[in-house]
């Protein structure tokens, strides 16, 4: 079983595993490329998502439109994700 929520927070791969660090994706650090399966948001190996390139292009277009039209700010400074799934019971 593979869990992006776990694998994307491995301290062996990411310098600051519990926070979003955009500098970790720069060519100098390239933490997402330390191994072939470090960043698995689109799966990996034989089962890698065939729409990955299209999805990345879509995200770039969406962010371009959003950043041109809106001024964004953080609502919560120290957000802690909640991965529980039984809140609806």
N, CA, C and O atoms as a CHARMM CRD file, in Angstrom:
* protein
*
  356
    1    1 UNK  N      0.84100  -1.16800   0.00000 PROA 1      0.00000
    2    1 UNK  CA     0.00000   0.00000   0.00000 PROA 1      0.00000
    3    1 UNK  C      0.89600   1.24500   0.00000 PROA 1      0.00000
    4    1 UNK  O      1.93700   1.27200   0.65600 PROA 1      0.00000
    5    2 UNK  N      0.48800   2.24100  -0.72300 PROA 2      0.00000
    6    2 UNK  CA     1.25800   3.47500  -0.83600 PROA 2      0.00000
    7    2 UNK  C      0.40400   4.62700  -0.33400 PROA 2      0.00000
    8    2 UNK  O     -0.78400   4.71500  -0.64800 PROA 2      0.00000
    9    3 UNK  N      1.01400   5.51000   0.44600 PROA 3      0.00000
   10    3 UNK  CA     0.29500   6.65800   0.97900 PROA 3      0.00000
   11    3 UNK  C      1.07900   7.94100   0.72000 PROA 3      0.00000
   12    3 UNK  O      2.11700   8.16800   1.34200 PROA 3      0.00000
   13    4 UNK  N      0.59100   8.78700  -0.19800 PROA 4      0.00000
   14    4 UNK  CA     1.26800  10.05900  -0.42300 PROA 4      0.00000
   15    4 UNK  C      1.35300  10.90400   0.84700 PROA 4      0.00000
   16    4 UNK  O      2.34000  11.61400   1.04400 PROA 4      0.00000
   17    5 UNK  N      0.34200  10.84200   1.70800 PROA 5      0.00000
   18    5 UNK  CA     0.36000  11.64000   2.93800 PROA 5      0.00000
   19    5 UNK  C      1.52900  11.24800   3.83100 PROA 5      0.00000
   20    5 UNK  O      2.04000  12.08000   4.58100 PROA 5      0.00000
   21    6 UNK  N      1.95300  10.01000   3.76100 PROA 6      0.00000
   22    6 UNK  CA     3.10000   9.55300   4.55900 PROA 6      0.00000
   23    6 UNK  C      4.40000   9.76100   3.79000 PROA 6      0.00000
   24    6 UNK  O      5.34400  10.34800   4.31800 PROA 6      0.00000
   25    7 UNK  N      4.45600   9.29000   2.55400 PROA 7      0.00000
   26    7 UNK  CA     5.70800   9.34600   1.80300 PROA 7      0.00000
   27    7 UNK  C      6.16300  10.77300   1.50300 PROA 7      0.00000
   28    7 UNK  O      7.36200  11.02000   1.37100 PROA 7      0.00000
   29    8 UNK  N      5.23700  11.70100   1.39500 PROA 8      0.00000
   30    8 UNK  CA     5.62300  13.08700   1.12600 PROA 8      0.00000
   31    8 UNK  C      6.11200  13.79900   2.37800 PROA 8      0.00000
   32    8 UNK  O      6.46900  14.97600   2.32600 PROA 8      0.00000
   33    9 UNK  N      6.12800  13.09000   3.50600 PROA 9      0.00000
   34    9 UNK  CA     6.61600  13.67100   4.76300 PROA 9      0.00000
   35    9 UNK  C      7.79100  12.89500   5.34600 PROA 9      0.00000
   36    9 UNK  O      8.03000  12.95400   6.55300 PROA 9      0.00000
   37   10 UNK  N      8.52500  12.17300   4.51200 PROA 10     0.00000
   38   10 UNK  CA     9.67400  11.40800   4.98100 PROA 10     0.00000
   39   10 UNK  C     10.86500  12.34200   5.20500 PROA 10     0.00000
   40   10 UNK  O     11.28700  13.05500   4.29400 PROA 10     0.00000
   41   11 UNK  N     11.39500  12.32700   6.41700 PROA 11     0.00000
   42   11 UNK  CA    12.51800  13.21600   6.72300 PROA 11     0.00000
   43   11 UNK  C     13.79900  12.79600   6.00300 PROA 11     0.00000
   44   11 UNK  O     14.72300  13.60000   5.88000 PROA 11     0.00000
   45   12 UNK  N     13.87000  11.55200   5.52400 PROA 12     0.00000
   46   12 UNK  CA    15.03100  11.11800   4.74100 PROA 12     0.00000
   47   12 UNK  C     15.07600  11.81300   3.38300 PROA 12     0.00000
   48   12 UNK  O     16.14600  11.97100   2.79400 PROA 12     0.00000
   49   13 UNK  N     13.92100  12.22100   2.89600 PROA 13     0.00000
   50   13 UNK  CA    13.83300  12.82200   1.56100 PROA 13     0.00000
   51   13 UNK  C     13.64800  14.33800   1.59800 PROA 13     0.00000
   52   13 UNK  O     14.21800  15.05900   0.77800 PROA 13     0.00000
   53   14 UNK  N     12.85300  14.81200   2.54600 PROA 14     0.00000
   54   14 UNK  CA    12.50700  16.23300   2.57500 PROA 14     0.00000
   55   14 UNK  C     13.09600  16.90900   3.80500 PROA 14     0.00000
   56   14 UNK  O     12.96700  16.41200   4.92300 PROA 14     0.00000
   57   15 UNK  N     13.74100  18.04100   3.58500 PROA 15     0.00000
   58   15 UNK  CA    14.41100  18.76800   4.66100 PROA 15     0.00000
   59   15 UNK  C     13.42800  19.23700   5.73900 PROA 15     0.00000
   60   15 UNK  O     13.71200  19.11100   6.93100 PROA 15     0.00000
   61   16 UNK  N     12.29800  19.76600   5.33500 PROA 16     0.00000
   62   16 UNK  CA    11.24000  20.18600   6.25400 PROA 16     0.00000
   63   16 UNK  C      9.98700  19.38100   5.90900 PROA 16     0.00000
   64   16 UNK  O      9.11000  19.89800   5.21700 PROA 16     0.00000
   65   17 UNK  N      9.87500  18.13100   6.36800 PROA 17     0.00000
   66   17 UNK  CA     8.81100  17.24700   5.89600 PROA 17     0.00000
   67   17 UNK  C      7.39700  17.63500   6.32200 PROA 17     0.00000
   68   17 UNK  O      6.44000  17.21900   5.66800 PROA 17     0.00000
   69   18 UNK  N      7.23000  18.39700   7.36600 PROA 18     0.00000
   70   18 UNK  CA     5.88200  18.70100   7.85000 PROA 18     0.00000
   71   18 UNK  C      5.38900  20.09000   7.48900 PROA 18     0.00000
   72   18 UNK  O      4.39500  20.55900   8.04300 PROA 18     0.00000
   73   19 UNK  N      6.06800  20.74900   6.57200 PROA 19     0.00000
   74   19 UNK  CA     5.57600  22.04300   6.09600 PROA 19     0.00000
   75   19 UNK  C      5.85700  22.16300   4.60200 PROA 19     0.00000
   76   19 UNK  O      6.75500  21.51200   4.06800 PROA 19     0.00000
   77   20 UNK  N      5.08400  22.99500   3.95300 PROA 20     0.00000
   78   20 UNK  CA     5.29900  23.20400   2.52700 PROA 20     0.00000
   79   20 UNK  C      6.49500  24.12300   2.34400 PROA 20     0.00000
   80   20 UNK  O      6.49800  25.25900   2.81700 PROA 20     0.00000
   81   21 UNK  N      7.49600  23.62800   1.66300 PROA 21     0.00000
   82   21 UNK  CA     8.73200  24.36700   1.44100 PROA 21     0.00000
   83   21 UNK  C      9.01000  24.42800  -0.06000 PROA 21     0.00000
   84   21 UNK  O      9.63900  23.51800  -0.59900 PROA 21     0.00000
   85   22 UNK  N      8.56000  25.47300  -0.74300 PROA 22     0.00000
   86   22 UNK  CA     8.74200  25.55000  -2.19900 PROA 22     0.00000
   87   22 UNK  C     10.20100  25.47500  -2.63000 PROA 22     0.00000
   88   22 UNK  O     10.49300  25.03000  -3.74000 PROA 22     0.00000
   89   23 UNK  N     11.12500  25.90500  -1.76400 PROA 23     0.00000
   90   23 UNK  CA    12.54200  25.85500  -2.12500 PROA 23     0.00000
   91   23 UNK  C     13.05800  24.42900  -2.25100 PROA 23     0.00000
   92   23 UNK  O     14.10600  24.20200  -2.85500 PROA 23     0.00000
   93   24 UNK  N     12.34200  23.47700  -1.69300 PROA 24     0.00000
   94   24 UNK  CA    12.75100  22.08000  -1.82100 PROA 24     0.00000
   95   24 UNK  C     12.63800  21.55100  -3.24000 PROA 24     0.00000
   96   24 UNK  O     13.18800  20.49600  -3.55500 PROA 24     0.00000
   97   25 UNK  N     11.92900  22.27400  -4.10100 PROA 25     0.00000
   98   25 UNK  CA    11.73500  21.84900  -5.48000 PROA 25     0.00000
   99   25 UNK  C     12.64100  22.60900  -6.45600 PROA 25     0.00000
  100   25 UNK  O     12.56500  22.39100  -7.66500 PROA 25     0.00000
  101   26 UNK  N     13.49400  23.49600  -5.94100 PROA 26     0.00000
  102   26 UNK  CA    14.41100  24.23700  -6.80900 PROA 26     0.00000
  103   26 UNK  C     15.48300  23.29600  -7.34300 PROA 26     0.00000
  104   26 UNK  O     15.74600  22.25800  -6.73600 PROA 26     0.00000
  105   27 UNK  N     16.10500  23.63800  -8.46300 PROA 27     0.00000
  106   27 UNK  CA    17.14600  22.76300  -9.02000 PROA 27     0.00000
  107   27 UNK  C     18.30700  22.50400  -8.05100 PROA 27     0.00000
  108   27 UNK  O     18.92200  21.43900  -8.09400 PROA 27     0.00000
  109   28 UNK  N     18.60400  23.46800  -7.18400 PROA 28     0.00000
  110   28 UNK  CA    19.71400  23.28000  -6.24600 PROA 28     0.00000
  111   28 UNK  C     19.42900  22.17100  -5.23700 PROA 28     0.00000
  112   28 UNK  O     20.32400  21.39600  -4.90200 PROA 28     0.00000
  113   29 UNK  N     18.19700  22.09100  -4.75300 PROA 29     0.00000
  114   29 UNK  CA    17.84600  21.08400  -3.73900 PROA 29     0.00000
  115   29 UNK  C     17.16200  19.85900  -4.32800 PROA 29     0.00000
  116   29 UNK  O     17.49800  18.73400  -3.95900 PROA 29     0.00000
  117   30 UNK  N     16.22400  20.04900  -5.22000 PROA 30     0.00000
  118   30 UNK  CA    15.51300  18.97400  -5.92100 PROA 30     0.00000
  119   30 UNK  C     15.16600  17.79400  -5.01400 PROA 30     0.00000
  120   30 UNK  O     15.44700  16.64300  -5.34900 PROA 30     0.00000
  121   31 UNK  N     14.55600  18.08500  -3.86600 PROA 31     0.00000
  122   31 UNK  CA    14.20300  17.03500  -2.92200 PROA 31     0.00000
  123   31 UNK  C     13.19700  16.04900  -3.50400 PROA 31     0.00000
  124   31 UNK  O     13.17500  14.88100  -3.11400 PROA 31     0.00000
  125   32 UNK  N     12.37200  16.50500  -4.42500 PROA 32     0.00000
  126   32 UNK  CA    11.37900  15.62500  -5.04000 PROA 32     0.00000
  127   32 UNK  C     12.00600  14.63400  -6.01600 PROA 32     0.00000
  128   32 UNK  O     11.31200  13.75000  -6.51700 PROA 32     0.00000
  129   33 UNK  N     13.28900  14.76100  -6.29500 PROA 33     0.00000
  130   33 UNK  CA    13.95400  13.87300  -7.25100 PROA 33     0.00000
  131   33 UNK  C     15.04100  13.01900  -6.60100 PROA 33     0.00000
  132   33 UNK  O     15.87600  12.45200  -7.30500 PROA 33     0.00000
  133   34 UNK  N     15.04600  12.91900  -5.27500 PROA 34     0.00000
  134   34 UNK  CA    16.07000  12.12500  -4.58500 PROA 34     0.00000
  135   34 UNK  C     15.96800  10.64400  -4.93100 PROA 34     0.00000
  136   34 UNK  O     16.98200   9.94700  -4.96200 PROA 34     0.00000
  137   35 UNK  N     14.79100  10.16800  -5.18300 PROA 35     0.00000
  138   35 UNK  CA    14.58800   8.79800  -5.65000 PROA 35     0.00000
  139   35 UNK  C     13.39000   8.82300  -6.60100 PROA 35     0.00000
  140   35 UNK  O     12.62000   9.78400  -6.59500 PROA 35     0.00000
  141   36 UNK  N     13.22600   7.78300  -7.41500 PROA 36     0.00000
  142   36 UNK  CA    12.13800   7.81000  -8.39700 PROA 36     0.00000
  143   36 UNK  C     10.73600   7.89900  -7.77600 PROA 36     0.00000
  144   36 UNK  O      9.79100   8.32600  -8.44000 PROA 36     0.00000
  145   37 UNK  N     10.60100   7.50000  -6.51800 PROA 37     0.00000
  146   37 UNK  CA     9.27800   7.45900  -5.90500 PROA 37     0.00000
  147   37 UNK  C      9.16900   8.38100  -4.69100 PROA 37     0.00000
  148   37 UNK  O      8.36300   8.12500  -3.79700 PROA 37     0.00000
  149   38 UNK  N      9.96300   9.43900  -4.64600 PROA 38     0.00000
  150   38 UNK  CA     9.88500  10.38100  -3.53400 PROA 38     0.00000
  151   38 UNK  C      8.57100  11.14800  -3.56600 PROA 38     0.00000
  152   38 UNK  O      7.89500  11.26200  -2.54400 PROA 38     0.00000
  153   39 UNK  N      8.21000  11.66400  -4.70500 PROA 39     0.00000
  154   39 UNK  CA     6.96700  12.41700  -4.85900 PROA 39     0.00000
  155   39 UNK  C      6.01300  11.56800  -5.69400 PROA 39     0.00000
  156   39 UNK  O      6.23700  11.38500  -6.89100 PROA 39     0.00000
  157   40 UNK  N      4.95400  11.04800  -5.07900 PROA 40     0.00000
  158   40 UNK  CA     4.10100  10.07800  -5.76200 PROA 40     0.00000
  159   40 UNK  C      2.66100  10.55400  -5.91500 PROA 40     0.00000
  160   40 UNK  O      1.74000   9.73800  -5.93300 PROA 40     0.00000
  161   41 UNK  N      2.46000  11.83700  -6.02300 PROA 41     0.00000
  162   41 UNK  CA     1.11200  12.36500  -6.16700 PROA 41     0.00000
  163   41 UNK  C      0.38200  11.84600  -7.39400 PROA 41     0.00000
  164   41 UNK  O     -0.84900  11.83200  -7.41600 PROA 41     0.00000
  165   42 UNK  N      1.11900  11.41700  -8.41900 PROA 42     0.00000
  166   42 UNK  CA     0.52000  10.87600  -9.63200 PROA 42     0.00000
  167   42 UNK  C      0.84300   9.39800  -9.80600 PROA 42     0.00000
  168   42 UNK  O      0.83800   8.88600 -10.92500 PROA 42     0.00000
  169   43 UNK  N      1.12100   8.71700  -8.71000 PROA 43     0.00000
  170   43 UNK  CA     1.44400   7.30100  -8.78500 PROA 43     0.00000
  171   43 UNK  C      2.89100   7.10000  -9.17900 PROA 43     0.00000
  172   43 UNK  O      3.68600   8.04000  -9.16300 PROA 43     0.00000
  173   44 UNK  N      3.22900   5.87500  -9.53100 PROA 44     0.00000
  174   44 UNK  CA     4.60800   5.59700  -9.91400 PROA 44     0.00000
  175   44 UNK  C      4.73000   4.30300 -10.68200 PROA 44     0.00000
  176   44 UNK  O      3.80500   3.49100 -10.71200 PROA 44     0.00000
  177   45 UNK  N      5.88600   4.11600 -11.30700 PROA 45     0.00000
  178   45 UNK  CA     6.14900   2.88500 -12.03400 PROA 45     0.00000
  179   45 UNK  C      5.18300   2.66900 -13.18100 PROA 45     0.00000
  180   45 UNK  O      4.85300   3.60300 -13.91200 PROA 45     0.00000
  181   46 UNK  N      4.73400   1.43800 -13.33400 PROA 46     0.00000
  182   46 UNK  CA     3.83600   1.08000 -14.44000 PROA 46     0.00000
  183   46 UNK  C      2.47400   1.74400 -14.31700 PROA 46     0.00000
  184   46 UNK  O      1.75700   1.87500 -15.30900 PROA 46     0.00000
  185   47 UNK  N      2.11300   2.15900 -13.12900 PROA 47     0.00000
  186   47 UNK  CA     0.77400   2.70200 -12.89600 PROA 47     0.00000
  187   47 UNK  C      0.76300   4.22700 -12.75700 PROA 47     0.00000
  188   47 UNK  O     -0.15900   4.80100 -12.17800 PROA 47     0.00000
  189   48 UNK  N      1.78000   4.85800 -13.28400 PROA 48     0.00000
  190   48 UNK  CA     1.85100   6.31800 -13.22700 PROA 48     0.00000
  191   48 UNK  C      0.71400   6.90600 -14.06300 PROA 48     0.00000
  192   48 UNK  O      0.37500   6.38200 -15.12400 PROA 48     0.00000
  193   49 UNK  N      0.14600   7.97300 -13.58500 PROA 49     0.00000
  194   49 UNK  CA    -0.98700   8.61500 -14.24900 PROA 49     0.00000
  195   49 UNK  C     -0.57300   9.14700 -15.62900 PROA 49     0.00000
  196   49 UNK  O      0.39500   9.89800 -15.74200 PROA 49     0.00000
  197   50 UNK  N     -1.30600   8.75600 -16.66800 PROA 50     0.00000
  198   50 UNK  CA    -0.95600   9.22000 -18.01800 PROA 50     0.00000
  199   50 UNK  C     -1.33600  10.68600 -18.22500 PROA 50     0.00000
  200   50 UNK  O     -0.89000  11.31400 -19.18500 PROA 50     0.00000
  201   51 UNK  N     -2.14900  11.22700 -17.33600 PROA 51     0.00000
  202   51 UNK  CA    -2.54900  12.62400 -17.45400 PROA 51     0.00000
  203   51 UNK  C     -1.69600  13.57800 -16.64400 PROA 51     0.00000
  204   51 UNK  O     -2.07400  14.73700 -16.47100 PROA 51     0.00000
  205   52 UNK  N     -0.55300  13.12600 -16.14200 PROA 52     0.00000
  206   52 UNK  CA     0.28900  13.96500 -15.29000 PROA 52     0.00000
  207   52 UNK  C      0.72600  15.25000 -15.98900 PROA 52     0.00000
  208   52 UNK  O      0.59600  16.33000 -15.41400 PROA 52     0.00000
  209   53 UNK  N      1.23300  15.15700 -17.20000 PROA 53     0.00000
  210   53 UNK  CA     1.70100  16.35900 -17.90800 PROA 53     0.00000
  211   53 UNK  C      0.55500  17.33800 -18.13200 PROA 53     0.00000
  212   53 UNK  O      0.72900  18.54700 -17.97700 PROA 53     0.00000
  213   54 UNK  N     -0.61100  16.82200 -18.49500 PROA 54     0.00000
  214   54 UNK  CA    -1.78200  17.67800 -18.69600 PROA 54     0.00000
  215   54 UNK  C     -2.20400  18.32300 -17.38500 PROA 54     0.00000
  216   54 UNK  O     -2.55300  19.50400 -17.36300 PROA 54     0.00000
  217   55 UNK  N     -2.17900  17.56700 -16.29300 PROA 55     0.00000
  218   55 UNK  CA    -2.57000  18.10000 -14.98700 PROA 55     0.00000
  219   55 UNK  C     -1.63400  19.22800 -14.56000 PROA 55     0.00000
  220   55 UNK  O     -2.09100  20.25900 -14.06500 PROA 55     0.00000
  221   56 UNK  N     -0.33500  19.04000 -14.74900 PROA 56     0.00000
  222   56 UNK  CA     0.61300  20.10800 -14.39400 PROA 56     0.00000
  223   56 UNK  C      0.36800  21.36200 -15.23700 PROA 56     0.00000
  224   56 UNK  O      0.45400  22.47800 -14.72400 PROA 56     0.00000
  225   57 UNK  N      0.06600  21.18800 -16.51400 PROA 57     0.00000
  226   57 UNK  CA    -0.22200  22.33600 -17.37400 PROA 57     0.00000
  227   57 UNK  C     -1.47500  23.05500 -16.90800 PROA 57     0.00000
  228   57 UNK  O     -1.51200  24.28500 -16.87100 PROA 57     0.00000
  229   58 UNK  N     -2.50700  22.29200 -16.54900 PROA 58     0.00000
  230   58 UNK  CA    -3.74600  22.88300 -16.04300 PROA 58     0.00000
  231   58 UNK  C     -3.49200  23.69300 -14.77500 PROA 58     0.00000
  232   58 UNK  O     -4.00900  24.80000 -14.62900 PROA 58     0.00000
  233   59 UNK  N     -2.70500  23.15000 -13.86800 PROA 59     0.00000
  234   59 UNK  CA    -2.39700  23.84300 -12.61600 PROA 59     0.00000
  235   59 UNK  C     -1.67300  25.15800 -12.90600 PROA 59     0.00000
  236   59 UNK  O     -1.96800  26.17600 -12.27900 PROA 59     0.00000
  237   60 UNK  N     -0.74300  25.14800 -13.83700 PROA 60     0.00000
  238   60 UNK  CA    -0.01900  26.37600 -14.19200 PROA 60     0.00000
  239   60 UNK  C     -0.97700  27.43500 -14.73500 PROA 60     0.00000
  240   60 UNK  O     -0.86500  28.60900 -14.38200 PROA 60     0.00000
  241   61 UNK  N     -1.90700  27.03300 -15.58100 PROA 61     0.00000
  242   61 UNK  CA    -2.87300  27.97100 -16.14900 PROA 61     0.00000
  243   61 UNK  C     -3.77500  28.52900 -15.05000 PROA 61     0.00000
  244   61 UNK  O     -4.01700  29.73400 -14.99300 PROA 61     0.00000
  245   62 UNK  N     -4.27100  27.65000 -14.18000 PROA 62     0.00000
  246   62 UNK  CA    -5.16000  28.08200 -13.10000 PROA 62     0.00000
  247   62 UNK  C     -4.45900  29.06300 -12.17600 PROA 62     0.00000
  248   62 UNK  O     -5.02500  30.10200 -11.83400 PROA 62     0.00000
  249   63 UNK  N     -3.22100  28.74600 -11.76300 PROA 63     0.00000
  250   63 UNK  CA    -2.48700  29.65800 -10.87800 PROA 63     0.00000
  251   63 UNK  C     -2.18500  30.98500 -11.57100 PROA 63     0.00000
  252   63 UNK  O     -2.20800  32.03500 -10.93000 PROA 63     0.00000
  253   64 UNK  N     -1.91000  30.94900 -12.84400 PROA 64     0.00000
  254   64 UNK  CA    -1.64300  32.18900 -13.58200 PROA 64     0.00000
  255   64 UNK  C     -2.85700  33.10600 -13.53200 PROA 64     0.00000
  256   64 UNK  O     -2.72300  34.30300 -13.27900 PROA 64     0.00000
  257   65 UNK  N     -4.03700  32.54900 -13.77100 PROA 65     0.00000
  258   65 UNK  CA    -5.27100  33.34000 -13.73300 PROA 65     0.00000
  259   65 UNK  C     -5.53400  33.84100 -12.31300 PROA 65     0.00000
  260   65 UNK  O     -5.84000  35.01800 -12.11900 PROA 65     0.00000
  261   66 UNK  N     -5.41700  32.96100 -11.32800 PROA 66     0.00000
  262   66 UNK  CA    -5.68200  33.36600  -9.93900 PROA 66     0.00000
  263   66 UNK  C     -4.73000  34.45800  -9.46400 PROA 66     0.00000
  264   66 UNK  O     -5.16000  35.43100  -8.84500 PROA 66     0.00000
  265   67 UNK  N     -3.45100  34.30300  -9.75000 PROA 67     0.00000
  266   67 UNK  CA    -2.47000  35.28000  -9.26700 PROA 67     0.00000
  267   67 UNK  C     -2.58500  36.62100  -9.97700 PROA 67     0.00000
  268   67 UNK  O     -2.19300  37.64900  -9.42500 PROA 67     0.00000
  269   68 UNK  N     -3.11600  36.62300 -11.18700 PROA 68     0.00000
  270   68 UNK  CA    -3.33400  37.89100 -11.88700 PROA 68     0.00000
  271   68 UNK  C     -4.54500  38.64400 -11.35300 PROA 68     0.00000
  272   68 UNK  O     -4.54100  39.87400 -11.30400 PROA 68     0.00000
  273   69 UNK  N     -5.58200  37.91200 -10.95200 PROA 69     0.00000
  274   69 UNK  CA    -6.85000  38.54500 -10.61900 PROA 69     0.00000
  275   69 UNK  C     -7.09500  38.74100  -9.13000 PROA 69     0.00000
  276   69 UNK  O     -7.96900  39.52000  -8.75100 PROA 69     0.00000
  277   70 UNK  N     -6.33800  38.04600  -8.27200 PROA 70     0.00000
  278   70 UNK  CA    -6.61700  38.10800  -6.84200 PROA 70     0.00000
  279   70 UNK  C     -5.34400  38.33000  -6.04000 PROA 70     0.00000
  280   70 UNK  O     -4.24700  37.97000  -6.46700 PROA 70     0.00000
  281   71 UNK  N     -5.51400  38.92700  -4.87700 PROA 71     0.00000
  282   71 UNK  CA    -4.41400  39.05900  -3.93000 PROA 71     0.00000
  283   71 UNK  C     -4.67900  38.04200  -2.81700 PROA 71     0.00000
  284   71 UNK  O     -5.67300  38.14300  -2.09900 PROA 71     0.00000
  285   72 UNK  N     -3.79000  37.07000  -2.68200 PROA 72     0.00000
  286   72 UNK  CA    -3.99400  35.97700  -1.74300 PROA 72     0.00000
  287   72 UNK  C     -3.27900  36.23900  -0.42700 PROA 72     0.00000
  288   72 UNK  O     -2.22400  36.87300  -0.39900 PROA 72     0.00000
  289   73 UNK  N     -3.86100  35.74700   0.66500 PROA 73     0.00000
  290   73 UNK  CA    -3.21200  35.83900   1.96900 PROA 73     0.00000
  291   73 UNK  C     -3.58200  34.61000   2.78900 PROA 73     0.00000
  292   73 UNK  O     -4.62600  33.99600   2.56900 PROA 73     0.00000
  293   74 UNK  N     -2.71500  34.25800   3.73900 PROA 74     0.00000
  294   74 UNK  CA    -2.97400  33.11100   4.59600 PROA 74     0.00000
  295   74 UNK  C     -4.07300  33.42700   5.60400 PROA 74     0.00000
  296   74 UNK  O     -4.10200  34.51200   6.18500 PROA 74     0.00000
  297   75 UNK  N     -4.96400  32.48300   5.80200 PROA 75     0.00000
  298   75 UNK  CA    -6.01100  32.63700   6.79900 PROA 75     0.00000
  299   75 UNK  C     -5.50200  32.14200   8.14900 PROA 75     0.00000
  300   75 UNK  O     -5.73000  32.77700   9.17800 PROA 75     0.00000
  301   76 UNK  N     -4.81200  31.00500   8.13600 PROA 76     0.00000
  302   76 UNK  CA    -4.23100  30.43000   9.34800 PROA 76     0.00000
  303   76 UNK  C     -2.72800  30.28700   9.14000 PROA 76     0.00000
  304   76 UNK  O     -2.29600  29.75600   8.11800 PROA 76     0.00000
  305   77 UNK  N     -1.94400  30.74400  10.07700 PROA 77     0.00000
  306   77 UNK  CA    -0.49300  30.67700   9.94700 PROA 77     0.00000
  307   77 UNK  C      0.05500  29.26600  10.15800 PROA 77     0.00000
  308   77 UNK  O      0.95400  28.84100   9.43300 PROA 77     0.00000
  309   78 UNK  N     -0.46700  28.54300  11.13000 PROA 78     0.00000
  310   78 UNK  CA     0.06700  27.22000  11.46500 PROA 78     0.00000
  311   78 UNK  C     -1.00800  26.15900  11.31800 PROA 78     0.00000
  312   78 UNK  O     -1.45400  25.58900  12.31400 PROA 78     0.00000
  313   79 UNK  N     -1.42300  25.89200  10.11600 PROA 79     0.00000
  314   79 UNK  CA    -2.46900  24.91400   9.85500 PROA 79     0.00000
  315   79 UNK  C     -1.92400  23.50200  10.04900 PROA 79     0.00000
  316   79 UNK  O     -0.85600  23.17100   9.53400 PROA 79     0.00000
  317   80 UNK  N     -2.65100  22.67400  10.78700 PROA 80     0.00000
  318   80 UNK  CA    -2.30000  21.26800  10.97900 PROA 80     0.00000
  319   80 UNK  C     -3.33800  20.41600  10.26100 PROA 80     0.00000
  320   80 UNK  O     -4.52000  20.48000  10.59900 PROA 80     0.00000
  321   81 UNK  N     -2.92500  19.61900   9.27600 PROA 81     0.00000
  322   81 UNK  CA    -3.88900  18.79400   8.55000 PROA 81     0.00000
  323   81 UNK  C     -4.49100  17.71200   9.45200 PROA 81     0.00000
  324   81 UNK  O     -3.83100  17.21300  10.36300 PROA 81     0.00000
  325   82 UNK  N     -5.73600  17.36400   9.18900 PROA 82     0.00000
  326   82 UNK  CA    -6.44300  16.32100   9.93800 PROA 82     0.00000
  327   82 UNK  C     -6.72300  15.17400   8.97200 PROA 82     0.00000
  328   82 UNK  O     -7.52500  15.31300   8.04900 PROA 82     0.00000
  329   83 UNK  N     -6.06300  14.05100   9.19000 PROA 83     0.00000
  330   83 UNK  CA    -6.19100  12.90700   8.27800 PROA 83     0.00000
  331   83 UNK  C     -7.19600  11.86500   8.77600 PROA 83     0.00000
  332   83 UNK  O     -7.27300  10.77300   8.21400 PROA 83     0.00000
  333   84 UNK  N     -7.94900  12.17700   9.79900 PROA 84     0.00000
  334   84 UNK  CA    -8.93200  11.21200  10.25700 PROA 84     0.00000
  335   84 UNK  C    -10.08000  11.14900   9.25500 PROA 84     0.00000
  336   84 UNK  O    -10.39100  12.13100   8.58200 PROA 84     0.00000
  337   85 UNK  N    -10.69300   9.98900   9.16900 PROA 85     0.00000
  338   85 UNK  CA   -11.77200   9.80400   8.19100 PROA 85     0.00000
  339   85 UNK  C    -13.09800   9.46000   8.86300 PROA 85     0.00000
  340   85 UNK  O    -14.08800   9.22500   8.17100 PROA 85     0.00000
  341   86 UNK  N    -13.14000   9.42600  10.18200 PROA 86     0.00000
  342   86 UNK  CA   -14.37000   9.02600  10.84800 PROA 86     0.00000
  343   86 UNK  C    -15.12400  10.19000  11.46600 PROA 86     0.00000
  344   86 UNK  O    -15.92200   9.97100  12.37700 PROA 86     0.00000
  345   87 UNK  N    -14.91000  11.39400  11.02000 PROA 87     0.00000
  346   87 UNK  CA   -15.61900  12.55900  11.56300 PROA 87     0.00000
  347   87 UNK  C    -17.10500  12.51900  11.24500 PROA 87     0.00000
  348   87 UNK  O    -17.90300  13.11900  11.96500 PROA 87     0.00000
  349   88 UNK  N    -17.48700  11.83300  10.19500 PROA 88     0.00000
  350   88 UNK  CA   -18.89600  11.80900   9.78800 PROA 88     0.00000
  351   88 UNK  C    -19.71100  10.77400  10.53900 PROA 88     0.00000
  352   88 UNK  O    -20.93200  10.73700  10.38900 PROA 88     0.00000
  353   89 UNK  N    -19.07100   9.92500  11.34900 PROA 89     0.00000
  354   89 UNK  CA   -19.82200   8.89700  12.08800 PROA 89     0.00000
  355   89 UNK  C    -20.56200   9.46200  13.25400 PROA 89     0.00000
  356   89 UNK  O    -21.23800   8.72600  13.97200 PROA 89     0.00000
